[in-house]
Amino acid sequence: MRDCDSVIALQNNTIYKVIIMNYIFSKKSLLLCAGLAVLSFASGSAFAQSNDTLLPKMPDPINNLANDGAQIRFLGKDSGVEGWIAIKNGQEQYFYVLPNGSFLSGILFDPKGKAITVEQVSRLRQQSGEVLDSLTADVTQPPTHVQDAAKADRYEFKTPSEQLYFDIENANWIPVGQAGTPLLYSFVDPQCSYCHNMMIALKPHIESGRVQVRIIPVGFSDETQAQAAYLLAAPSPVDLYWRYLEGDKDALPASPEISKQGVQRNMSLMQSWKLDVTPLVVYRGKDGKVKIIRGMPKNLDSLIADLGART
């Protein structure tokens, strides 16, 4: 580990020791990028708040990342600071908003040196795939090198079907199901009844480990775009989505304060490929070919049996 620069700041009787480090996060190999590790020492004990409260307003710097196409999730308000995660081009960054409005990027620690960010990540690991699993496994020892296959792929010639699959892999999606299982992607609109029927029919297959569905939230109205944006930003999107499908309409509010940029990026992807229905399933078959199903799949068992790619 290289030398660190430290800054001491006092805010609301709390001392924040900011340690500036230089690592990088990537989707295949995990390193810490432009991190600011925050140690808090307060007169009272550190406290954690429930993450089930309404999402706070997105800070301007994070909103700018969303405008650039990053997927944004709210990590919660542990130790009195709002936490956010931004994912773009396979890289992750963690951000925290201090009580005075100051803005930090990096890993949050409690007074005993325990990484709070890792606990927050653990709450998301079932919803957010291998990147978060890697951080939870070992946050202290970054890998010695990064293999950025996605960057190399951008310069390789692709057939239209392979380019479509590449674009969908890099969309703003939410994984529903266990890691390591056969995989499919599906564009879904929060109010699409056919999407509801498909996901409800797939649920027992998801829970049994036969398939993981990476849902790509979109919206064909202002209301559904706002709901889809809330789903992308929520700390437990899968739980919220199942609650919504089971009839809890309050689980996905149309919150106007949530940035829609991530959803609009998904919509742009659909429009650029002239895809205009939901659900729309895209997957790689066992024969290696990219396949598309428009609308509700007629035979889920046949579909799952044909899945070739795994998470």
N, C-alpha and C positions, 0 to 999 in steps of 0.2 A: 504494500500500500504506500502511495506517495505521501509526502508531507501535506499537512492540512493547515489552512488559515482559520483562525478563530475570531469570532466577533461576539461581544457580550452586550445584551440589550435588556433594559428593564421596562416592563409594561404591566400595569395593574398588579403590582407586588409579585410579579412572576419574572424570574430570570430565564432568558433563553440563551443558551450557548449554541451558536451556529457554527458548524464545522463544514467547510467547503471541501468537497472531494471531487475527483474526476474519474467517473466510470460511465458506462453506457448500458442502457437496457436494449435488448433486441428480442425478437419473438422466438428465435431458435436458441440463442445463447444469451444469458442474462448478465448485464453489467449495469452498474449504477452511473447515470449520466447527469452531470452538473448537479449533483445531489447536495442538499443542505440537511445535515442531520441535526435535529433539534432536540436538545435536552432541556426539560422544564423542571424548575425547582420552585415550589410555591410554599407559602406559609401554611396553606391547607393541603390536604391530600389531593392527588390528581383524581379526576372524576371522568366517567364516561356517560354519554347520553345515548338514549335509544336512537337507532337509525331508522325507525319507522315514521319519524315526523316528516312533514312536507319538505320538499327539497328547497334549500335556500337559493337566493338569486345567484346566478353564475357570475363570478368576478370577471372583469373586463379582459385580463390577460388570458384566462381560460376560454372566454367567449371568442377571442381572436383565434385560438387554436381550433375551436369548433368551426369557425368561419373558413379555416383552411382545410377542413375535412376530417379533423380528428374526432374519434369517438370519445365522449366524455362520460364518466361515471362518478357519482357522489359516493365517497368512502364513509361518510358519517361525521359526527362531531365529537370524537373522542378527545379527552383532556381539554375540552373547551375550544378546540380549533377545528374549523371546517376542512375536511380533506377531500381532494379530488384526484382522479386518475385520468390521464389523457393518453390515448393510444392512436398512433398514426404511423403508417408504413412499417408496421411490425415493431415499433419502438414505444416504450412506455415512459411516462414521467409522472411523478407524484407531487401534488401541490397542496399547501396549507395556508389558510388565511388566519392570521393572528387576531386577537381581540381588538387591536387598534386599527385593523384593516391592512396591516403590512402583509406581504405576500412572500412565501418561501417555497422552494422546490427541493424535494429530497425525502429522506426517511425520518420519521418522528419517533423519538424514544421517550420512555417515561423516566422518572428520577433514578430508578434502579438500573437503567441502561437497557431495559427490555424494549424491543422494537415494536411500537404500537402499529406501525404501518404493516408489519407482517400479520398481526391479528386482523387488521382491516382486510388485508389481502385474502386471509383465510376465509373470511365471510363471503368473498367473491369467487373463490377458486373453482367452485362447482359451476359458476355461471360464465367464467372468463377464460377457461382453457389453460394451455400449457405454460404460457408466460407467467401467470400468477402462481401456478404450481411450482415453477422453478424458483421463484423468489421465496416462497414459503419453505421450500426444502433447504435453502442455504442463502441467507442474505449477506453473510459476512465474507464469503470467498467468491469473488467474481471469476468467471472462466478466463483462461489465459488467452483466448482468441475468439473472434466472432466470424461465423461463416454466413455472410449475408447473401443467401441464395436468391432471395426476392429481388435484390438489386441487380444481380446478374441476369435474372429472367427478363428484366425490362428491355434488354438489348438483344434477346434471342427472337428469331422469327417464330411466329405462332400462327397456326391455322385459326380461322374465326372461332371455332368451338373452344380451342385451347385459350385464346385470348379472353373469351367470355368467362371461362372457368377461372382464369387468373384474376380478372376484374372482380368476380364474385368472392373469391378468397380474400380480397383486400377491401371488401365492403364493410359496413358497420353491422356486424351480426352478433347475436347472442346465442351461445351454445346451450341447448336443452338436452341433457343426458350425460352419460358417463364418458370420460375420456378413454380413448383406445377402442371405441366401438365403431362399426360401419357408419358412414357419414353421408348426409345429404344436406343441401341448402334449400331454403324456401323463402321467397318473398311473401310477407304476410301484412295485411291491413288489420288494425285492431278491431274494426267493426265488420270485417268480412266473415259472413256466416259459414262460407265454405272453408275458410282458414280454420275457424273454430272446429268444424266437424272433422277436418283432417287431423288437427293436433289432438283432439279428444280421442280419435280412433288410434292415433300413434302412441298415446300415453302409456298403455300397458307394454308396448314394445320398447319404449324409451326406458321405462322403469326396470324392465327385465334385462337391460343391457344389450338389446339386439340392434339398437340404432341410436345415433345422436343426430338431432335436427338443429342446424344452425339457422335460426330464424333471422331474416333481414327485414326489420320493420320499415314500412312505408305508409303513406297516407294519401288518399285521393281527395281529401277535403282538408280544410284548415283544422277542423276538430280532430280528425284522425291523425294528421301530422303531429299535432300537439301531444296526442296520446302516445304516438310512436316515439316522440322525442323524450317523453317522460320515462318510457320503458328503457330506452338506451341509457338514460342518466341514473336510473334508480340503483341503489346498492344491492338489491335482491330482485333482479328483473324476472327471473324464472318463477319465483314464488308469486310475484304480482300477476304475472301472465296467467298462471293456472287459476289463481283466485278470480281473475277477470272472466276466464272461460267458464268458471263454475257459477257465474252469475253476480259476482260482486262488482258492480259497475263503478264503485268508488275506488277500486284498486288502480285504475288507470285514468286519473283526472286529465283533462285538457288544460294543462297549466301554461298560460301564455308567457310566463317568465323564463321557461326552459328554451334554450336555443334549439332551433329546428335544423341547423346546418347539417348535422349527421344524417338526419332523415332525408333532407333534400339531396344530399350526396347519393343516398340509395335510390331516390327517385330519378336522379340524373342518369344513374347506371341503367335503370329500367328503360328510360326514354332513349338513351343512346343505342340500345340494342332492340328497340321497338318491342319491348315486352309490356303488355298492357292488361294483364289479368293477375289476380291472386286467388288461391295460392298458385305459385309457379315454382316447381321443384327443379333443381339442377343438381346432378350428381355424376360421378365417374363410375361407370359400370365395371364389372369384373373383366370385361374385354378391353378395358383401358379407354373406352370411348366416353366422351362427354354427352350426357343425355338430358333432355328437357321434357317435363310433363306440365302441360298447361291445365290448370284447374285441379280438382280433387282426384288423386290417383284412384283408379278403379280397383286395383288389387294390391293391397299393402304388403301382403306376404311375398308376392312376386317381386315387388319393388325392393324390399329389404334383402331378398335373396340375391338380387342383382348388384347390390352395392359393393364397389370395389375399393374405394378409398376409406381409410380409417383416420381418426383424430390423432 
